[in-house]
Amino acid sequence: MKLSDIMSHAGLSIYAEVALVIFLVAFCGIIYWVFRPSSAAGWREAARLPLEDDAEAPSQRGAGDDHE
């Protein structure tokens, strides 16, 4: 008897089907979360982030500069 015969008769195909259903549910949930109308403003704001300048530049103090 071959190992492939043992594995094919073990009935493990249900695990692949369950994993497919879980993936499909997660995928549909993410698609809904991304394209829901209430999140459109947040996505527009996030899309503009790389184009905006920082209002305050971080300080360029060195390690030996102690100005308190």
PQR file with spaces between the fields and no chain letter, atoms N, CA, C, O and H, PARSE charges and radii, in Angstrom:
ATOM       1  N    MET     1       0.842   -1.174    0.000 -0.4000 1.5000
ATOM       2  CA   MET     1       0.000    0.000    0.000 -0.0000 2.0000
ATOM       3  C    MET     1       0.888    1.238    0.000  0.5500 1.7000
ATOM       4  O    MET     1       1.849    1.326    0.764 -0.5500 1.4000
ATOM       5  N    LYS     2       0.557    2.193   -0.865 -0.4000 1.5000
ATOM       6  CA   LYS     2       1.335    3.423   -0.990 -0.0000 2.0000
ATOM       7  C    LYS     2       0.837    4.471   -0.004  0.5500 1.7000
ATOM       8  O    LYS     2      -0.290    4.411    0.488 -0.5500 1.4000
ATOM       9  H    LYS     2      -0.224    2.121   -1.486  0.4000 1.0000
ATOM      10  N    LEU     3       1.701    5.417    0.263 -0.4000 1.5000
ATOM      11  CA   LEU     3       1.325    6.518    1.148 -0.0000 2.0000
ATOM      12  C    LEU     3       0.211    7.352    0.525  0.5500 1.7000
ATOM      13  O    LEU     3      -0.663    7.841    1.242 -0.5500 1.4000
ATOM      14  H    LEU     3       2.617    5.465   -0.137  0.4000 1.0000
ATOM      15  N    SER     4       0.224    7.522   -0.780 -0.4000 1.5000
ATOM      16  CA   SER     4      -0.831    8.300   -1.444 -0.0000 2.0000
ATOM      17  C    SER     4      -2.194    7.615   -1.287  0.5500 1.7000
ATOM      18  O    SER     4      -3.214    8.296   -1.184 -0.5500 1.4000
ATOM      19  H    SER     4       0.934    7.124   -1.362  0.4000 1.0000
ATOM      20  N    ASP     5      -2.224    6.284   -1.268 -0.4000 1.5000
ATOM      21  CA   ASP     5      -3.481    5.570   -1.041 -0.0000 2.0000
ATOM      22  C    ASP     5      -3.999    5.809    0.376  0.5500 1.7000
ATOM      23  O    ASP     5      -5.199    5.991    0.585 -0.5500 1.4000
ATOM      24  H    ASP     5      -1.395    5.731   -1.351  0.4000 1.0000
ATOM      25  N    ILE     6      -3.099    5.808    1.332 -0.4000 1.5000
ATOM      26  CA   ILE     6      -3.487    6.027    2.729 -0.0000 2.0000
ATOM      27  C    ILE     6      -4.031    7.444    2.910  0.5500 1.7000
ATOM      28  O    ILE     6      -5.061    7.645    3.555 -0.5500 1.4000
ATOM      29  H    ILE     6      -2.124    5.661    1.162  0.4000 1.0000
ATOM      30  N    MET     7      -3.337    8.412    2.341 -0.4000 1.5000
ATOM      31  CA   MET     7      -3.746    9.803    2.494 -0.0000 2.0000
ATOM      32  C    MET     7      -5.060   10.089    1.767  0.5500 1.7000
ATOM      33  O    MET     7      -5.873   10.874    2.254 -0.5500 1.4000
ATOM      34  H    MET     7      -2.501    8.249    1.818  0.4000 1.0000
ATOM      35  N    SER     8      -5.278    9.467    0.619 -0.4000 1.5000
ATOM      36  CA   SER     8      -6.511    9.716   -0.127 -0.0000 2.0000
ATOM      37  C    SER     8      -7.726    9.105    0.569  0.5500 1.7000
ATOM      38  O    SER     8      -8.840    9.600    0.399 -0.5500 1.4000
ATOM      39  H    SER     8      -4.618    8.829    0.223  0.4000 1.0000
ATOM      40  N    HIS     9      -7.539    8.063    1.334 -0.4000 1.5000
ATOM      41  CA   HIS     9      -8.644    7.429    2.046 -0.0000 2.0000
ATOM      42  C    HIS     9      -8.803    7.936    3.477  0.5500 1.7000
ATOM      43  O    HIS     9      -9.682    7.475    4.205 -0.5500 1.4000
ATOM      44  H    HIS     9      -6.634    7.661    1.473  0.4000 1.0000
ATOM      45  N    ALA    10      -7.963    8.875    3.882 -0.4000 1.5000
ATOM      46  CA   ALA    10      -8.025    9.380    5.255 -0.0000 2.0000
ATOM      47  C    ALA    10      -9.141   10.404    5.442  0.5500 1.7000
ATOM      48  O    ALA    10      -9.502   10.712    6.578 -0.5500 1.4000
ATOM      49  H    ALA    10      -7.248    9.249    3.291  0.4000 1.0000
ATOM      50  N    GLY    11      -9.691   10.935    4.360 -0.4000 1.5000
ATOM      51  CA   GLY    11     -10.786   11.901    4.479 -0.0000 2.0000
ATOM      52  C    GLY    11     -10.326   13.271    4.943  0.5500 1.7000
ATOM      53  O    GLY    11     -11.038   13.928    5.703 -0.5500 1.4000
ATOM      54  H    GLY    11      -9.397   10.684    3.438  0.4000 1.0000
ATOM      55  N    LEU    12      -9.159   13.719    4.508 -0.4000 1.5000
ATOM      56  CA   LEU    12      -8.623   15.004    4.941 -0.0000 2.0000
ATOM      57  C    LEU    12      -9.036   16.159    4.038  0.5500 1.7000
ATOM      58  O    LEU    12      -8.622   17.296    4.263 -0.5500 1.4000
ATOM      59  H    LEU    12      -8.581   13.185    3.890  0.4000 1.0000
ATOM      60  N    SER    13      -9.841   15.885    3.028 -0.4000 1.5000
ATOM      61  CA   SER    13     -10.214   16.951    2.103 -0.0000 2.0000
ATOM      62  C    SER    13     -11.117   17.991    2.756  0.5500 1.7000
ATOM      63  O    SER    13     -11.226   19.111    2.258 -0.5500 1.4000
ATOM      64  H    SER    13     -10.177   14.962    2.846  0.4000 1.0000
ATOM      65  N    ILE    14     -11.760   17.640    3.857 -0.4000 1.5000
ATOM      66  CA   ILE    14     -12.633   18.589    4.545 -0.0000 2.0000
ATOM      67  C    ILE    14     -11.835   19.777    5.068  0.5500 1.7000
ATOM      68  O    ILE    14     -12.366   20.886    5.128 -0.5500 1.4000
ATOM      69  H    ILE    14     -11.672   16.730    4.262  0.4000 1.0000
ATOM      70  N    TYR    15     -10.581   19.578    5.447 -0.4000 1.5000
ATOM      71  CA   TYR    15      -9.752   20.670    5.942 -0.0000 2.0000
ATOM      72  C    TYR    15      -9.508   21.711    4.861  0.5500 1.7000
ATOM      73  O    TYR    15      -9.528   22.909    5.145 -0.5500 1.4000
ATOM      74  H    TYR    15     -10.150   18.677    5.398  0.4000 1.0000
ATOM      75  N    ALA    16      -9.280   21.280    3.637 -0.4000 1.5000
ATOM      76  CA   ALA    16      -9.091   22.218    2.535 -0.0000 2.0000
ATOM      77  C    ALA    16     -10.368   22.996    2.254  0.5500 1.7000
ATOM      78  O    ALA    16     -10.311   24.189    1.955 -0.5500 1.4000
ATOM      79  H    ALA    16      -9.264   20.307    3.406  0.4000 1.0000
ATOM      80  N    GLU    17     -11.498   22.348    2.346 -0.4000 1.5000
ATOM      81  CA   GLU    17     -12.771   23.023    2.110 -0.0000 2.0000
ATOM      82  C    GLU    17     -13.079   24.032    3.208  0.5500 1.7000
ATOM      83  O    GLU    17     -13.562   25.129    2.926 -0.5500 1.4000
ATOM      84  H    GLU    17     -11.544   21.379    2.590  0.4000 1.0000
ATOM      85  N    VAL    18     -12.805   23.671    4.448 -0.4000 1.5000
ATOM      86  CA   VAL    18     -13.019   24.593    5.565 -0.0000 2.0000
ATOM      87  C    VAL    18     -12.096   25.798    5.433  0.5500 1.7000
ATOM      88  O    VAL    18     -12.524   26.930    5.661 -0.5500 1.4000
ATOM      89  H    VAL    18     -12.413   22.780    4.677  0.4000 1.0000
ATOM      90  N    ALA    19     -10.847   25.575    5.071 -0.4000 1.5000
ATOM      91  CA   ALA    19      -9.899   26.677    4.893 -0.0000 2.0000
ATOM      92  C    ALA    19     -10.353   27.605    3.767  0.5500 1.7000
ATOM      93  O    ALA    19     -10.207   28.823    3.876 -0.5500 1.4000
ATOM      94  H    ALA    19     -10.500   24.656    4.885  0.4000 1.0000
ATOM      95  N    LEU    20     -10.896   27.049    2.696 -0.4000 1.5000
ATOM      96  CA   LEU    20     -11.396   27.861    1.596 -0.0000 2.0000
ATOM      97  C    LEU    20     -12.572   28.716    2.038  0.5500 1.7000
ATOM      98  O    LEU    20     -12.656   29.885    1.662 -0.5500 1.4000
ATOM      99  H    LEU    20     -11.015   26.060    2.608  0.4000 1.0000
ATOM     100  N    VAL    21     -13.469   28.164    2.819 -0.4000 1.5000
ATOM     101  CA   VAL    21     -14.616   28.937    3.309 -0.0000 2.0000
ATOM     102  C    VAL    21     -14.161   30.049    4.250  0.5500 1.7000
ATOM     103  O    VAL    21     -14.664   31.170    4.170 -0.5500 1.4000
ATOM     104  H    VAL    21     -13.401   27.214    3.125  0.4000 1.0000
ATOM     105  N    ILE    22     -13.220   29.754    5.136 -0.4000 1.5000
ATOM     106  CA   ILE    22     -12.699   30.774    6.052 -0.0000 2.0000
ATOM     107  C    ILE    22     -12.028   31.895    5.266  0.5500 1.7000
ATOM     108  O    ILE    22     -12.229   33.070    5.571 -0.5500 1.4000
ATOM     109  H    ILE    22     -12.812   28.844    5.202  0.4000 1.0000
ATOM     110  N    PHE    23     -11.238   31.547    4.264 -0.4000 1.5000
ATOM     111  CA   PHE    23     -10.584   32.557    3.444 -0.0000 2.0000
ATOM     112  C    PHE    23     -11.618   33.409    2.719  0.5500 1.7000
ATOM     113  O    PHE    23     -11.471   34.630    2.658 -0.5500 1.4000
ATOM     114  H    PHE    23     -11.074   30.592    4.016  0.4000 1.0000
ATOM     115  N    LEU    24     -12.651   32.797    2.174 -0.4000 1.5000
ATOM     116  CA   LEU    24     -13.683   33.531    1.436 -0.0000 2.0000
ATOM     117  C    LEU    24     -14.426   34.502    2.354  0.5500 1.7000
ATOM     118  O    LEU    24     -14.699   35.635    1.958 -0.5500 1.4000
ATOM     119  H    LEU    24     -12.770   31.806    2.224  0.4000 1.0000
ATOM     120  N    VAL    25     -14.752   34.080    3.554 -0.4000 1.5000
ATOM     121  CA   VAL    25     -15.432   34.952    4.511 -0.0000 2.0000
ATOM     122  C    VAL    25     -14.527   36.120    4.899  0.5500 1.7000
ATOM     123  O    VAL    25     -14.987   37.260    4.959 -0.5500 1.4000
ATOM     124  H    VAL    25     -14.530   33.160    3.876  0.4000 1.0000
ATOM     125  N    ALA    26     -13.250   35.851    5.163 -0.4000 1.5000
ATOM     126  CA   ALA    26     -12.315   36.913    5.520 -0.0000 2.0000
ATOM     127  C    ALA    26     -12.135   37.891    4.354  0.5500 1.7000
ATOM     128  O    ALA    26     -12.097   39.104    4.563 -0.5500 1.4000
ATOM     129  H    ALA    26     -12.877   34.924    5.115  0.4000 1.0000
ATOM     130  N    PHE    27     -12.024   37.374    3.142 -0.4000 1.5000
ATOM     131  CA   PHE    27     -11.856   38.220    1.966 -0.0000 2.0000
ATOM     132  C    PHE    27     -13.070   39.122    1.767  0.5500 1.7000
ATOM     133  O    PHE    27     -12.907   40.313    1.504 -0.5500 1.4000
ATOM     134  H    PHE    27     -12.054   36.389    2.972  0.4000 1.0000
ATOM     135  N    CYS    28     -14.264   38.593    1.884 -0.4000 1.5000
ATOM     136  CA   CYS    28     -15.485   39.392    1.738 -0.0000 2.0000
ATOM     137  C    CYS    28     -15.581   40.443    2.846  0.5500 1.7000
ATOM     138  O    CYS    28     -16.019   41.566    2.597 -0.5500 1.4000
ATOM     139  H    CYS    28     -14.397   37.625    2.097  0.4000 1.0000
ATOM     140  N    GLY    29     -15.180   40.089    4.054 -0.4000 1.5000
ATOM     141  CA   GLY    29     -15.184   41.056    5.153 -0.0000 2.0000
ATOM     142  C    GLY    29     -14.227   42.202    4.924  0.5500 1.7000
ATOM     143  O    GLY    29     -14.562   43.353    5.205 -0.5500 1.4000
ATOM     144  H    GLY    29     -14.825   39.176    4.256  0.4000 1.0000
ATOM     145  N    ILE    30     -13.045   41.912    4.420 -0.4000 1.5000
ATOM     146  CA   ILE    30     -12.072   42.959    4.141 -0.0000 2.0000
ATOM     147  C    ILE    30     -12.548   43.846    2.996  0.5500 1.7000
ATOM     148  O    ILE    30     -12.399   45.067    3.052 -0.5500 1.4000
ATOM     149  H    ILE    30     -12.773   40.977    4.192  0.4000 1.0000
ATOM     150  N    ILE    31     -13.118   43.240    1.963 -0.4000 1.5000
ATOM     151  CA   ILE    31     -13.651   44.031    0.849 -0.0000 2.0000
ATOM     152  C    ILE    31     -14.756   44.970    1.342  0.5500 1.7000
ATOM     153  O    ILE    31     -14.792   46.137    0.952 -0.5500 1.4000
ATOM     154  H    ILE    31     -13.239   42.248    1.917  0.4000 1.0000
ATOM     155  N    TYR    32     -15.648   44.475    2.187 -0.4000 1.5000
ATOM     156  CA   TYR    32     -16.695   45.326    2.745 -0.0000 2.0000
ATOM     157  C    TYR    32     -16.092   46.456    3.570  0.5500 1.7000
ATOM     158  O    TYR    32     -16.525   47.603    3.453 -0.5500 1.4000
ATOM     159  H    TYR    32     -15.619   43.527    2.504  0.4000 1.0000
ATOM     160  N    TRP    33     -15.091   46.147    4.410 -0.4000 1.5000
ATOM     161  CA   TRP    33     -14.475   47.141    5.281 -0.0000 2.0000
ATOM     162  C    TRP    33     -13.786   48.236    4.462  0.5500 1.7000
ATOM     163  O    TRP    33     -13.830   49.405    4.844 -0.5500 1.4000
ATOM     164  H    TRP    33     -14.740   45.215    4.504  0.4000 1.0000
ATOM     165  N    VAL    34     -13.162   47.879    3.361 -0.4000 1.5000
ATOM     166  CA   VAL    34     -12.445   48.855    2.542 -0.0000 2.0000
ATOM     167  C    VAL    34     -13.413   49.740    1.762  0.5500 1.7000
ATOM     168  O    VAL    34     -13.204   50.950    1.677 -0.5500 1.4000
ATOM     169  H    VAL    34     -13.127   46.929    3.051  0.4000 1.0000
ATOM     170  N    PHE    35     -14.457   49.164    1.196 -0.4000 1.5000
ATOM     171  CA   PHE    35     -15.324   49.908    0.295 -0.0000 2.0000
ATOM     172  C    PHE    35     -16.610   50.438    0.929  0.5500 1.7000
ATOM     173  O    PHE    35     -17.499   50.900    0.213 -0.5500 1.4000
ATOM     174  H    PHE    35     -14.627   48.181    1.265  0.4000 1.0000
ATOM     175  N    ARG    36     -16.723   50.380    2.233 -0.4000 1.5000
ATOM     176  CA   ARG    36     -17.936   50.926    2.854 -0.0000 2.0000
ATOM     177  C    ARG    36     -17.918   52.460    2.726  0.5500 1.7000
ATOM     178  O    ARG    36     -16.850   53.071    2.775 -0.5500 1.4000
ATOM     179  H    ARG    36     -16.001   50.004    2.814  0.4000 1.0000
ATOM     180  N    PRO    37     -19.069   53.069    2.565 -0.5600 1.5000
ATOM     181  CA   PRO    37     -19.136   54.516    2.329  0.2800 2.0000
ATOM     182  C    PRO    37     -18.584   55.360    3.482  0.5500 1.7000
ATOM     183  O    PRO    37     -18.068   56.453    3.247 -0.5500 1.4000
ATOM     184  N    SER    38     -18.682   54.878    4.709 -0.4000 1.5000
ATOM     185  CA   SER    38     -18.234   55.682    5.851 -0.0000 2.0000
ATOM     186  C    SER    38     -16.716   55.804    5.938  0.5500 1.7000
ATOM     187  O    SER    38     -16.216   56.676    6.649 -0.5500 1.4000
ATOM     188  H    SER    38     -19.101   53.990    4.900  0.4000 1.0000
ATOM     189  N    SER    39     -15.973   54.959    5.239 -0.4000 1.5000
ATOM     190  CA   SER    39     -14.519   55.039    5.323 -0.0000 2.0000
ATOM     191  C    SER    39     -13.889   55.796    4.162  0.5500 1.7000
ATOM     192  O    SER    39     -12.664   55.874    4.078 -0.5500 1.4000
ATOM     193  H    SER    39     -16.379   54.250    4.661  0.4000 1.0000
ATOM     194  N    ALA    40     -14.695   56.354    3.264 -0.4000 1.5000
ATOM     195  CA   ALA    40     -14.161   57.045    2.086 -0.0000 2.0000
ATOM     196  C    ALA    40     -13.332   58.263    2.480  0.5500 1.7000
ATOM     197  O    ALA    40     -12.283   58.505    1.883 -0.5500 1.4000
ATOM     198  H    ALA    40     -15.691   56.290    3.332  0.4000 1.0000
ATOM     199  N    ALA    41     -13.774   59.026    3.459 -0.4000 1.5000
ATOM     200  CA   ALA    41     -13.028   60.217    3.872 -0.0000 2.0000
ATOM     201  C    ALA    41     -11.670   59.846    4.467  0.5500 1.7000
ATOM     202  O    ALA    41     -10.675   60.526    4.214 -0.5500 1.4000
ATOM     203  H    ALA    41     -14.626   58.829    3.944  0.4000 1.0000
ATOM     204  N    GLY    42     -11.627   58.799    5.236 -0.4000 1.5000
ATOM     205  CA   GLY    42     -10.356   58.349    5.817 -0.0000 2.0000
ATOM     206  C    GLY    42      -9.367   57.887    4.764  0.5500 1.7000
ATOM     207  O    GLY    42      -8.170   58.151    4.876 -0.5500 1.4000
ATOM     208  H    GLY    42     -12.435   58.247    5.442  0.4000 1.0000
ATOM     209  N    TRP    43      -9.858   57.198    3.739 -0.4000 1.5000
ATOM     210  CA   TRP    43      -8.970   56.745    2.661 -0.0000 2.0000
ATOM     211  C    TRP    43      -8.445   57.927    1.855  0.5500 1.7000
ATOM     212  O    TRP    43      -7.284   57.928    1.445 -0.5500 1.4000
ATOM     213  H    TRP    43     -10.831   56.984    3.647  0.4000 1.0000
ATOM     214  N    ARG    44      -9.306   58.954    1.619 -0.4000 1.5000
ATOM     215  CA   ARG    44      -8.840   60.145    0.894 -0.0000 2.0000
ATOM     216  C    ARG    44      -7.762   60.864    1.683  0.5500 1.7000
ATOM     217  O    ARG    44      -6.777   61.330    1.111 -0.5500 1.4000
ATOM     218  H    ARG    44     -10.248   58.952    1.952  0.4000 1.0000
ATOM     219  N    GLU    45      -7.945   60.957    3.004 -0.4000 1.5000
ATOM     220  CA   GLU    45      -6.953   61.612    3.855 -0.0000 2.0000
ATOM     221  C    GLU    45      -5.634   60.822    3.863  0.5500 1.7000
ATOM     222  O    GLU    45      -4.557   61.414    3.801 -0.5500 1.4000
ATOM     223  H    GLU    45      -8.746   60.579    3.469  0.4000 1.0000
ATOM     224  N    ALA    46      -5.720   59.520    3.937 -0.4000 1.5000
ATOM     225  CA   ALA    46      -4.516   58.692    3.939 -0.0000 2.0000
ATOM     226  C    ALA    46      -3.792   58.759    2.598  0.5500 1.7000
ATOM     227  O    ALA    46      -2.566   58.655    2.549 -0.5500 1.4000
ATOM     228  H    ALA    46      -6.596   59.039    3.987  0.4000 1.0000
ATOM     229  N    ALA    47      -4.541   58.933    1.513 -0.4000 1.5000
ATOM     230  CA   ALA    47      -3.921   59.029    0.195 -0.0000 2.0000
ATOM     231  C    ALA    47      -3.143   60.328    0.041  0.5500 1.7000
ATOM     232  O    ALA    47      -2.202   60.385   -0.751 -0.5500 1.4000
ATOM     233  H    ALA    47      -5.537   59.018    1.553  0.4000 1.0000
ATOM     234  N    ARG    48      -3.511   61.369    0.776 -0.4000 1.5000
ATOM     235  CA   ARG    48      -2.835   62.664    0.667 -0.0000 2.0000
ATOM     236  C    ARG    48      -1.610   62.759    1.571  0.5500 1.7000
ATOM     237  O    ARG    48      -0.828   63.696    1.415 -0.5500 1.4000
ATOM     238  H    ARG    48      -4.275   61.322    1.419  0.4000 1.0000
ATOM     239  N    LEU    49      -1.409   61.845    2.497 -0.4000 1.5000
ATOM     240  CA   LEU    49      -0.301   61.928    3.449 -0.0000 2.0000
ATOM     241  C    LEU    49       1.073   62.034    2.800  0.5500 1.7000
ATOM     242  O    LEU    49       1.872   62.849    3.261 -0.5500 1.4000
ATOM     243  H    LEU    49      -2.045   61.083    2.624  0.4000 1.0000
ATOM     244  N    PRO    50       1.404   61.271    1.768 -0.5600 1.5000
ATOM     245  CA   PRO    50       2.745   61.404    1.183  0.2800 2.0000
ATOM     246  C    PRO    50       2.973   62.746    0.497  0.5500 1.7000
ATOM     247  O    PRO    50       4.121   63.125    0.264 -0.5500 1.4000
ATOM     248  N    LEU    51       1.920   63.463    0.171 -0.4000 1.5000
ATOM     249  CA   LEU    51       2.049   64.726   -0.551 -0.0000 2.0000
ATOM     250  C    LEU    51       2.126   65.934    0.361  0.5500 1.7000
ATOM     251  O    LEU    51       2.465   67.025   -0.098 -0.5500 1.4000
ATOM     252  H    LEU    51       0.988   63.155    0.360  0.4000 1.0000
ATOM     253  N    GLU    52       1.824   65.774    1.629 -0.4000 1.5000
ATOM     254  CA   GLU    52       1.813   66.890    2.563 -0.0000 2.0000
ATOM     255  C    GLU    52       3.182   67.099    3.183  0.5500 1.7000
ATOM     256  O    GLU    52       3.922   66.146    3.429 -0.5500 1.4000
ATOM     257  H    GLU    52       1.549   64.888    2.002  0.4000 1.0000
ATOM     258  N    ASP    53       3.512   68.380    3.435 -0.4000 1.5000
ATOM     259  CA   ASP    53       4.750   68.717    4.135 -0.0000 2.0000
ATOM     260  C    ASP    53       4.489   68.668    5.632  0.5500 1.7000
ATOM     261  O    ASP    53       3.368   68.899    6.087 -0.5500 1.4000
ATOM     262  H    ASP    53       2.911   69.153    3.235  0.4000 1.0000
ATOM     263  N    ASP    54       5.539   68.364    6.395 -0.4000 1.5000
ATOM     264  CA   ASP    54       5.401   68.368    7.845 -0.0000 2.0000
ATOM     265  C    ASP    54       5.335   69.799    8.346  0.5500 1.7000
ATOM     266  O    ASP    54       6.050   70.665    7.842 -0.5500 1.4000
ATOM     267  H    ASP    54       6.449   68.177    6.025  0.4000 1.0000
ATOM     268  N    ALA    55       4.495   70.056    9.320 -0.4000 1.5000
ATOM     269  CA   ALA    55       4.364   71.402    9.880 -0.0000 2.0000
ATOM     270  C    ALA    55       5.581   71.745   10.725  0.5500 1.7000
ATOM     271  O    ALA    55       6.055   72.880   10.699 -0.5500 1.4000
ATOM     272  H    ALA    55       3.914   69.352    9.729  0.4000 1.0000
ATOM     273  N    GLU    56       6.079   70.790   11.460 -0.4000 1.5000
ATOM     274  CA   GLU    56       7.235   71.013   12.312 -0.0000 2.0000
ATOM     275  C    GLU    56       8.337   70.041   11.920  0.5500 1.7000
ATOM     276  O    GLU    56       8.112   68.834   11.825 -0.5500 1.4000
ATOM     277  H    GLU    56       5.694   69.867   11.481  0.4000 1.0000
ATOM     278  N    ALA    57       9.521   70.575   11.695 -0.4000 1.5000
ATOM     279  CA   ALA    57      10.663   69.720   11.400 -0.0000 2.0000
ATOM     280  C    ALA    57      11.241   69.218   12.714  0.5500 1.7000
ATOM     281  O    ALA    57      11.293   69.976   13.682 -0.5500 1.4000
ATOM     282  H    ALA    57       9.704   71.555   11.772  0.4000 1.0000
ATOM     283  N    PRO    58      11.670   67.988   12.779 -0.5600 1.5000
ATOM     284  CA   PRO    58      12.270   67.484   14.023  0.2800 2.0000
ATOM     285  C    PRO    58      13.577   68.217   14.306  0.5500 1.7000
ATOM     286  O    PRO    58      14.284   68.628   13.386 -0.5500 1.4000
ATOM     287  N    SER    59      13.882   68.371   15.568 -0.4000 1.5000
ATOM     288  CA   SER    59      15.101   69.089   15.936 -0.0000 2.0000
ATOM     289  C    SER    59      16.331   68.280   15.542  0.5500 1.7000
ATOM     290  O    SER    59      16.324   67.050   15.597 -0.5500 1.4000
ATOM     291  H    SER    59      13.308   68.037   16.316  0.4000 1.0000
ATOM     292  N    GLN    60      17.357   68.965   15.155 -0.4000 1.5000
ATOM     293  CA   GLN    60      18.587   68.318   14.684 -0.0000 2.0000
ATOM     294  C    GLN    60      19.707   68.456   15.707  0.5500 1.7000
ATOM     295  O    GLN    60      20.852   68.732   15.350 -0.5500 1.4000
ATOM     296  H    GLN    60      17.363   69.964   15.111  0.4000 1.0000
ATOM     297  N    ARG    61      19.374   68.263   16.974 -0.4000 1.5000
ATOM     298  CA   ARG    61      20.378   68.385   18.018 -0.0000 2.0000
ATOM     299  C    ARG    61      21.275   67.182   18.048  0.5500 1.7000
ATOM     300  O    ARG    61      20.837   66.056   17.812 -0.5500 1.4000
ATOM     301  H    ARG    61      18.444   68.039   17.264  0.4000 1.0000
ATOM     302  N    GLY    62      22.529   67.419   18.339 -0.4000 1.5000
ATOM     303  CA   GLY    62      23.490   66.329   18.458 -0.0000 2.0000
ATOM     304  C    GLY    62      23.491   65.753   19.847  0.5500 1.7000
ATOM     305  O    GLY    62      22.755   66.211   20.721 -0.5500 1.4000
ATOM     306  H    GLY    62      22.886   68.334   18.531  0.4000 1.0000
ATOM     307  N    ALA    63      24.322   64.740   20.056 -0.4000 1.5000
ATOM     308  CA   ALA    63      24.356   64.069   21.350 -0.0000 2.0000
ATOM     309  C    ALA    63      24.996   64.948   22.408  0.5500 1.7000
ATOM     310  O    ALA    63      24.646   64.829   23.582 -0.5500 1.4000
ATOM     311  H    ALA    63      24.919   64.368   19.347  0.4000 1.0000
ATOM     312  N    GLY    64      25.918   65.827   22.039 -0.4000 1.5000
ATOM     313  CA   GLY    64      26.611   66.664   23.018 -0.0000 2.0000
ATOM     314  C    GLY    64      25.913   67.974   23.311  0.5500 1.7000
ATOM     315  O    GLY    64      26.366   68.719   24.180 -0.5500 1.4000
ATOM     316  H    GLY    64      26.202   65.923   21.085  0.4000 1.0000
ATOM     317  N    ASP    65      24.843   68.280   22.630 -0.4000 1.5000
ATOM     318  CA   ASP    65      24.122   69.542   22.826 -0.0000 2.0000
ATOM     319  C    ASP    65      23.071   69.350   23.890  0.5500 1.7000
ATOM     320  O    ASP    65      22.068   68.671   23.672 -0.5500 1.4000
ATOM     321  H    ASP    65      24.475   67.675   21.924  0.4000 1.0000
ATOM     322  N    ASP    66      23.304   69.954   25.054 -0.4000 1.5000
ATOM     323  CA   ASP    66      22.324   69.899   26.140 -0.0000 2.0000
ATOM     324  C    ASP    66      21.812   71.298   26.390  0.5500 1.7000
ATOM     325  O    ASP    66      22.327   72.003   27.258 -0.5500 1.4000
ATOM     326  H    ASP    66      24.119   70.506   25.232  0.4000 1.0000
ATOM     327  N    HIS    67      20.811   71.704   25.647 -0.4000 1.5000
ATOM     328  CA   HIS    67      20.217   73.041   25.814 -0.0000 2.0000
ATOM     329  C    HIS    67      18.854   72.861   26.447  0.5500 1.7000
ATOM     330  O    HIS    67      17.866   72.593   25.764 -0.5500 1.4000
ATOM     331  H    HIS    67      20.393   71.131   24.942  0.4000 1.0000
ATOM     332  N    GLU    68      18.813   73.009   27.751 -0.4000 1.5000
ATOM     333  CA   GLU    68      17.535   72.848   28.450 -0.0000 2.0000
ATOM     334  C    GLU    68      17.044   74.134   28.983  0.5500 1.7000
ATOM     335  O    GLU    68      15.979   74.180   29.600 -0.5500 1.4000
ATOM     336  H    GLU    68      19.615   73.226   28.306  0.4000 1.0000
